[in-house]
Amino acid sequence: MTHPIIRDLNVRYTTKKFDADKHISHEDMAVIEEALRLSASSINSQPWKFIILASDDAKQKFHDTFANKHQFNQPHAKAASHTVLMAYDPYFSKDKFAKRVDAEVSSGHLPAEMYDTFMGAYAFAQANTDETGFNGNWTKAQVYIALGNLLHTLARLGIDSTPMEGIDSELIGETFKDQLDGHICQVAVAIGYHKDGEDYNHGRPKARLPLEAVVTTL
């Protein structure tokens, strides 16, 4: 199949070694940032923060968070052009949701007279909230929607990527506490360009189950 979407998905793969001398342009980073902002989420909750590590200082701090575990991902911290920390709000409250509804009205997307009606959508978040106010299982799921959007955006731009759950969420939380502002990071994406001749995963054919094993049309 030659459709551009399928081409993107066939080209995309998990990079095993980045070229530290190649950097993503400011223009492409602007596209990436806007794509993250435009990611879909349940009830337009947007319960996330995306921390982009670009400076040598930020990369070193991220590198140091691998002190205790997941050292197999540590080289990406410095070699990748950027890393995106994708964090979720574990206590997404009704007051926080109200700020999203305010944006719905101010953007012109939602008529002002429907404000209270749309606020009622928080009931879905409430159904996923325990007695302590924790709804992190639900908000974390929203981050993975943004992750999928990011991976396809990168593929379209011809930028390589490595999604990483192999990170130390606790140390990241301590190191980037001010930036995370109460959000929790349990997945990050290293982005940049692969190292020619040294990335063993580059150019290999896709290994996926056959279509009929995963897609059923009724």
N, C-alpha and C positions, 0 to 999 in steps of 0.2 A: 504494500500500500504506500502511495507516494504523498498522501495528504501531509501538509506542513505540521500538523499536530502530532501525527504518528512519527514523522521524521524526528521531531523534537524528542519524543519519548524514547525512540530507538537510540538516539545519540547520547542521551543523558545516562550517566552511570556514577557510581561512587568512586571518587578519586582516591587513590592510595598514596600518591606523592605529589605535592604541589611544587611549582617552581617559584622560589622566593624572590626571584628577580623580575617577575611579571606581576603587574598591578592592574586592577580594574580601574577604568577611567571614571572621572567625576560624573560624566554624562550617564554612563551605565549605572553607577551607584545611585544617581537620582531616580532612574527608572525603578531600580530594585526597592528603594525606600518607598516610592509611591505605590508600587505593587503590594508591598506589605500593608500599607495603610488601607488599601482598597480590598483587602482580603475579606471574604464572607465570614459571618459568625451567626450563631443562633440568636434570634431576636435582635440582631445588630448589636450584640452586647460588647464586642470588641474588648474582652477582658484580658488584655495583654500589654506587654511592653517588649519592644525589640531593641536590644542594645547592640550597636554595631562597633566592633573592635577594629580600629584602623591604625592607630598610632603604635609605635614600637613599645611605648610604656604599657598600653592596654594589652598588647599581645604578650608581653612579658608577664604581666599579672595573670593573664589567662593560662599561660604556660605553667606558672607556679601552682595553679589549682590542681594539677595532675600529680602532686607530690605523693599522694597516698594510693591512688588506683587509676586504672584505665590509661596507663602510660603509652599504650599502643596508639592512642590518638594525640599524644602530646606534641609530636613533630608538626602537626597541622597548625598548632597555635601560633607559631612563628612563620612557617613557610607559606601559609595561605595569605592571599592579599588582604582579606577581611574575614572576620567571623561574626556571625549573627547569633546572639544569645536570645532565645525565644522563651519568654517567661509569661506565666499566667497568674492571675489574681486569685488566691485561694479563698478570699472572702469578698465575693462580688455582691455588694449590697444594693438595695433598691435605690438608695440615694445616688450611688454611682451610675446605676442604669438611667436615672433621671437626667444626668448630664448627656447621655447618648440621645435621649428623646429630645432634649433641648436642641441638639445638633440637627436632629431630624427636622424640627420646625424651622430653625434658622437657615437651613440649606434650601428650604422650599419643598423638600420631599414630602413632609407631613403637614397637612393643614392644621393650623393652630387649634381649631375646634376638636380635633381628634387626639389631642395631647393625652387626655385622661384615658381614652380607649387604648392607646398604644402603651401607656404605663401598665395597663393590665397584663401585658405580655410578660411582665416580670414573674407572673405566676409560674411560668415554665421553669425559670431559674429557681424559684422558691421550692418547686417540687424536687429539685436536686440539691437542696440545702439542708444540712442537719441542724440539730438544736443549738449548736455552737456558732452557726453562721457559715460553716465551712461548705463550700461547693466547688472545691478544687478539682474533683474528678470531672465535673462538667466543664469548667473553664479550661482545664488542660486539653480537653477534646477540641475546643475551639482553636487552640494554638496549632494543632495538627492539621486543621483546615488551612491555616495560613502557611504551614510548612509545605503542603502540597502545592499551593499557589506559588510559593517562592521557588521550589524546585523546577516547576515548568517555566517560570519567568527566566530563570538562569539558563535553562536549556535553549530557550528562544534567543537569548543574548549571546550564546556560545561560550558561556562561563561554566567552568567545572565546579563541582560541589561534593561535599561529604557531610551528610546529616549524621549527627553524633548523639546517641543517648549515653554513650560511654564517657560521661563527664562526672565530675564531683559536684553535685548540686549544693551540698552544704558549704564547701569551700568557695564556690562561685557566689553563693549568697552572702558570705562574709566579705569577700573581696570587692564585690560590686554592690554592696548594700545600699549605698546612696542612690545609685542609678536604678536599681530594681524597685526600690520604694515599696517593699512588702510583697512584691511578686516573686514567684519561684521559677527558677530555670532548671529544667530537666532535659532539655534538648537544645543543641546548638548546631549551626551549619557553617562549616568552613567553606569559603568560596575563593575562587581564583583560577589559576591555569595549571594544568598538569605538567609534570617534569618529563619532557620528551625522553624516551628510552628507559625511564626508571619507574614509570607507573604501570605496574603489571596488569592492572585492570582496564587500561585504556584500549579501546578498539575491539574488545572481545564481543562476540555475539550475545544477544539477550538470552537469558535462561528463564523462561516463564512457562507456566502450565498452559496447555492448549486452551483456546477460547471456550470450547464447549465444557471444559471442566470448571470454569469460573463465571460464565455468563449464561443465564437462562432467560429466554424470551417466552412469555406465555401469551 
